[in-house]
Amino acid sequence: MKASKSLYIPVRGLRYHVRSWGPEDAPRLVMLHGWMDTSASFQFTVDALTKDWNVLAPDWRGYGDTQWAGTDTYWYQEFLADLEHILDQLEPERPVNLIAHSFGATVGMVYAGVRPHRIARAFSVDGFGARDLKPESAPDRYAQLLKRIGEGPRLNDYATYDEFANRLHRQFPTVPPDRIAFLARQWGRVNAHGRIEVINDPAHAKNFGPHNSNRLDDSMACWRAITAPVFFLIASKGSPVKRTADLSDGRLEQRLACFRMLETAWIEDTGHMVHLERPAELAAHVERFFPNTHPTTAI
């Protein structure tokens, strides 16, 4: 297992944690994790990379070792603004090579259209932007948001790390046991009662802040503004299956048509958590798409 180190940077009033692998002078990859995940999950993909890279992966606000915001919910635009501050500190002079999974891709791909000069190449791992929520659903959605904020979200805790690992195994049955054991230690910590709690802010668990503050039409407009080459890795049993309501009947193809320079590949018999299930295949696609050199275009 390749060793990582932790960097801590100030980002919009929060102490952000960034995980770093590889030599600092190597070509750089920035990896963005998804909802209810952490940067540590990229460990297996980093282990499978065959070339020298400096991989930087932040824990989003309220995730992993990054400070919690102390709010009832987290709004989508907060992550977009955080990403700008992160990149300005980590790579201020060159455009970046971006790899992003799920919700991380929802943020990263919009950012690539808002700041096209900041992104050299972008790689989306089973991430297809916001759900296509209709305006007429807004009253019910906002009512649910207010209800869930009022309830005060919480996450279950567990007697031991083994018990937590068993829960993760039920959630991700195709992920090998050694990876599950690693994730349990990275996603959990001992609380004041001696039990294992999830390291992420419980406010994320309801997922209604980003859900209500991110519109598909806005995202698609930003995607059309991307000037960098884009790669979409699609899990056959991931989003196209779990999100049939808004990715079927040609709507997936409609989203992909927004990108000017696009490559796609399907990874078969794989669920949404590609970086946990098939990290070697993900790493192989990454190293085919990204040149192992520093981007040369000046900002």
C-alpha positions as CSV (number, residue, x, y, z in Angstrom):
1,M,0.0,0.0,0.0
2,K,1.5,3.4,-1.1
3,A,2.0,5.8,1.8
4,S,0.1,9.1,2.0
5,K,0.6,12.2,4.0
6,S,-1.8,14.8,5.2
7,L,-1.8,18.5,4.3
8,Y,-4.0,21.0,6.0
9,I,-5.0,24.3,4.3
10,P,-7.4,27.1,5.2
11,V,-10.5,27.2,2.9
12,R,-13.2,29.7,3.4
13,G,-13.1,29.6,7.2
14,L,-12.6,25.8,7.5
15,R,-9.5,23.7,8.1
16,Y,-9.4,21.5,5.0
17,H,-7.6,18.1,4.9
18,V,-5.9,17.1,1.7
19,R,-4.4,13.6,1.3
20,S,-1.2,13.5,-0.8
21,W,0.5,10.4,-2.4
22,G,3.7,10.3,-4.4
23,P,6.6,12.7,-5.0
24,E,5.7,16.4,-5.0
25,D,7.6,17.1,-8.2
26,A,5.7,14.4,-10.2
27,P,2.9,15.2,-12.6
28,R,-0.2,16.0,-10.5
29,L,-3.7,14.5,-10.4
30,V,-6.4,16.0,-8.2
31,M,-9.1,13.5,-7.1
32,L,-12.5,14.5,-5.8
33,H,-14.5,12.0,-3.7
34,G,-18.3,11.6,-3.8
35,W,-21.2,11.8,-1.3
36,M,-20.6,10.1,2.1
37,D,-17.1,9.1,1.0
38,T,-13.6,10.3,1.9
39,S,-10.3,10.9,0.1
40,A,-9.0,7.6,1.7
41,S,-11.1,5.6,-0.7
42,F,-8.8,6.5,-3.6
43,Q,-6.0,4.5,-1.9
44,F,-6.6,1.4,-4.0
45,T,-6.7,3.4,-7.3
46,V,-3.4,5.1,-6.3
47,D,-1.9,1.7,-5.5
48,A,-2.7,0.5,-9.0
49,L,-1.1,3.5,-10.8
50,T,2.1,2.3,-12.5
51,K,3.7,5.7,-13.2
52,D,5.0,8.4,-10.9
53,W,2.2,10.8,-9.9
54,N,1.6,13.3,-7.2
55,V,-2.0,12.6,-6.3
56,L,-3.9,15.2,-4.2
57,A,-7.3,14.4,-2.8
58,P,-9.2,16.7,-0.5
59,D,-11.9,15.7,2.0
60,W,-14.8,17.9,1.2
61,R,-16.2,20.2,3.9
62,G,-17.8,18.0,6.6
63,Y,-16.1,14.9,5.4
64,G,-13.1,12.9,6.6
65,D,-10.6,15.0,8.5
66,T,-11.9,18.3,7.1
67,Q,-13.6,20.6,9.6
68,W,-17.4,20.4,9.8
69,A,-19.2,23.6,8.8
70,G,-21.5,23.5,11.9
71,T,-24.6,24.1,9.8
72,D,-27.9,22.2,9.4
73,T,-27.2,21.5,5.8
74,Y,-24.6,21.9,3.1
75,W,-25.4,23.7,-0.2
76,Y,-24.0,22.7,-3.6
77,Q,-22.4,26.1,-4.3
78,E,-20.3,25.8,-1.1
79,F,-18.4,22.9,-2.6
80,L,-17.9,24.8,-5.9
81,A,-16.4,27.8,-4.1
82,D,-14.2,25.5,-1.9
83,L,-12.8,23.8,-5.0
84,E,-11.7,27.2,-6.4
85,H,-9.8,28.0,-3.2
86,I,-8.3,24.5,-3.0
87,L,-6.9,24.7,-6.5
88,D,-5.6,28.2,-6.0
89,Q,-3.5,27.0,-3.1
90,L,-2.5,23.6,-4.4
91,E,-1.8,24.4,-8.1
92,P,-1.8,28.2,-8.6
93,E,0.3,28.4,-11.7
94,R,-0.8,25.5,-13.9
95,P,-4.2,24.0,-15.0
96,V,-5.0,20.8,-13.3
97,N,-5.8,17.2,-14.2
98,L,-9.0,16.4,-12.4
99,I,-10.5,13.0,-11.6
100,A,-13.8,13.0,-9.8
101,H,-16.4,10.4,-8.6
102,S,-20.1,10.8,-8.4
103,F,-21.0,14.0,-6.4
104,G,-17.4,15.1,-6.8
105,A,-17.8,14.9,-10.5
106,T,-21.0,16.9,-10.2
107,V,-18.9,19.7,-8.7
108,G,-15.8,19.2,-10.7
109,M,-17.5,19.2,-14.1
110,V,-19.4,22.4,-13.4
111,Y,-16.2,24.0,-12.2
112,A,-14.5,22.9,-15.5
113,G,-17.1,25.0,-17.4
114,V,-17.0,28.0,-15.0
115,R,-13.2,28.1,-15.0
116,P,-12.2,26.4,-18.3
117,H,-8.6,27.7,-18.2
118,R,-8.1,26.0,-14.8
119,I,-8.7,22.4,-16.1
120,A,-6.2,20.6,-18.4
121,R,-8.2,17.3,-18.6
122,A,-11.2,16.1,-16.7
123,F,-12.2,12.5,-15.9
124,S,-15.6,11.6,-14.5
125,V,-16.2,8.3,-12.7
126,D,-19.9,7.4,-12.9
127,G,-20.9,11.0,-12.3
128,F,-23.7,12.5,-14.3
129,G,-24.7,15.7,-12.6
130,A,-27.9,16.6,-10.8
131,R,-31.2,14.7,-11.1
132,D,-33.6,16.4,-13.5
133,L,-35.9,17.8,-10.8
134,K,-39.1,19.5,-12.2
135,P,-40.2,22.9,-10.8
136,E,-43.5,21.5,-9.8
137,S,-41.8,19.2,-7.3
138,A,-40.3,22.2,-5.5
139,P,-43.0,22.6,-2.8
140,D,-42.7,19.0,-1.7
141,R,-38.9,19.0,-1.9
142,Y,-38.6,22.1,0.2
143,A,-41.1,20.8,2.7
144,Q,-39.0,17.6,3.1
145,L,-35.9,19.8,3.5
146,L,-37.4,21.7,6.3
147,K,-38.7,18.5,8.0
148,R,-35.3,16.9,7.8
149,I,-33.5,19.9,9.1
150,G,-35.9,20.0,12.0
151,E,-35.4,16.4,12.8
152,G,-31.7,16.8,13.3
153,P,-30.0,14.1,11.2
154,R,-27.9,11.5,12.9
155,L,-25.9,8.4,11.8
156,N,-25.8,5.0,13.4
157,D,-22.8,4.0,15.5
158,Y,-21.3,0.6,16.1
159,A,-19.9,-1.5,18.9
160,T,-16.6,-2.3,17.1
161,Y,-14.8,-1.7,13.9
162,D,-15.7,-5.3,12.8
163,E,-19.4,-4.5,13.3
164,F,-19.0,-1.3,11.2
165,A,-17.1,-3.4,8.5
166,N,-20.0,-5.9,8.4
167,R,-22.4,-3.0,7.7
168,L,-20.1,-1.7,4.9
169,H,-19.9,-5.3,3.5
170,R,-23.7,-5.4,3.3
171,Q,-23.7,-2.0,1.5
172,F,-20.8,-3.0,-0.9
173,P,-20.9,-6.8,-1.2
174,T,-18.6,-6.9,-4.2
175,V,-15.7,-5.0,-2.5
176,P,-13.1,-7.4,-1.2
177,P,-12.9,-7.9,2.6
178,D,-9.4,-6.4,3.0
179,R,-10.6,-3.2,1.4
180,I,-13.7,-3.1,3.5
181,A,-11.6,-3.5,6.7
182,F,-9.4,-0.6,5.5
183,L,-12.5,1.6,4.8
184,A,-14.0,0.8,8.2
185,R,-10.8,2.3,9.9
186,Q,-10.8,5.3,7.5
187,W,-14.6,6.0,7.6
188,G,-15.0,5.4,11.4
189,R,-13.6,6.7,14.6
190,V,-14.1,6.1,18.3
191,N,-16.6,8.5,19.9
192,A,-16.9,9.7,23.5
193,H,-19.0,6.5,24.4
194,G,-16.3,4.1,23.1
195,R,-18.4,3.2,20.0
196,I,-17.5,3.6,16.3
197,E,-19.2,6.5,14.6
198,V,-19.0,7.6,11.0
199,I,-16.4,10.3,10.6
200,N,-18.6,12.4,8.3
201,D,-20.9,15.2,9.5
202,P,-24.4,13.6,9.9
203,A,-25.9,16.7,8.2
204,H,-24.6,15.2,4.9
205,A,-26.6,12.0,5.4
206,K,-29.9,13.6,4.4
207,N,-28.3,14.9,1.2
208,F,-31.0,17.5,0.7
209,G,-28.9,20.7,0.6
210,P,-27.0,19.8,-2.6
211,H,-30.1,18.0,-3.9
212,N,-32.1,21.2,-3.7
213,S,-29.4,23.7,-4.7
214,N,-28.1,22.2,-7.9
215,R,-30.1,22.3,-11.2
216,L,-29.4,20.0,-14.2
217,D,-30.0,22.8,-16.7
218,D,-27.4,24.9,-15.0
219,S,-24.9,22.0,-15.0
220,M,-25.5,21.3,-18.7
221,A,-24.9,24.9,-19.6
222,C,-21.5,24.8,-17.7
223,W,-20.6,21.4,-19.4
224,R,-21.0,23.1,-22.8
225,A,-18.5,25.7,-21.8
226,I,-15.7,23.1,-21.0
227,T,-12.8,23.4,-23.3
228,A,-10.7,20.6,-21.9
229,P,-10.8,16.9,-23.1
230,V,-13.2,14.9,-20.9
231,F,-13.4,11.2,-20.2
232,F,-16.5,9.5,-18.8
233,L,-16.1,6.1,-17.2
234,I,-19.6,4.5,-16.8
235,A,-20.3,1.6,-14.5
236,S,-22.8,-0.8,-16.1
237,K,-24.4,-1.5,-12.7
238,G,-23.9,2.0,-11.3
239,S,-25.7,5.2,-12.2
240,P,-27.4,4.0,-15.4
241,V,-29.2,1.4,-13.3
242,K,-29.8,3.3,-10.1
243,R,-30.9,6.5,-11.8
244,T,-33.1,5.1,-14.6
245,A,-35.7,7.8,-13.9
246,D,-33.4,10.5,-15.3
247,L,-30.7,8.6,-17.3
248,S,-32.9,6.3,-19.5
249,D,-34.6,6.8,-22.9
250,G,-31.8,8.8,-24.4
251,R,-31.3,11.2,-21.5
252,L,-27.8,9.9,-20.7
253,E,-26.8,10.5,-24.3
254,Q,-28.3,14.0,-24.1
255,R,-26.0,14.8,-21.2
256,L,-22.9,13.4,-22.8
257,A,-23.6,15.4,-25.9
258,C,-22.9,18.6,-24.0
259,F,-19.1,17.9,-24.0
260,R,-17.0,19.1,-26.9
261,M,-14.1,16.6,-26.6
262,L,-15.4,13.5,-25.1
263,E,-14.2,9.9,-24.6
264,T,-16.4,7.3,-22.9
265,A,-15.8,3.8,-21.7
266,W,-18.1,1.3,-19.9
267,I,-16.8,-0.9,-17.2
268,E,-18.9,-4.1,-17.0
269,D,-20.4,-5.9,-14.0
270,T,-19.4,-3.0,-11.7
271,G,-21.5,-0.9,-9.3
272,H,-21.3,2.8,-8.6
273,M,-18.2,2.7,-6.3
274,V,-15.8,1.9,-9.2
275,H,-12.7,3.0,-7.2
276,L,-13.5,0.4,-4.5
277,E,-14.7,-2.4,-6.8
278,R,-12.4,-2.1,-9.8
279,P,-9.5,0.2,-8.9
280,A,-7.0,-1.5,-11.3
281,E,-9.3,-0.9,-14.3
282,L,-9.9,2.6,-13.2
283,A,-6.2,3.3,-12.9
284,A,-5.5,1.9,-16.3
285,H,-8.1,4.2,-17.9
286,V,-6.6,7.1,-16.0
287,E,-3.1,6.4,-17.2
288,R,-4.3,6.1,-20.8
289,F,-6.1,9.4,-20.7
290,F,-3.7,11.6,-18.8
291,P,-0.2,12.3,-20.2
292,N,2.4,11.6,-17.5
293,T,3.7,15.2,-17.8
294,H,3.0,18.6,-16.2
295,P,0.3,20.6,-18.1
296,T,2.2,23.4,-19.9
297,T,-0.6,25.9,-20.5
298,A,0.0,29.0,-18.3
299,I,-3.0,30.4,-16.3
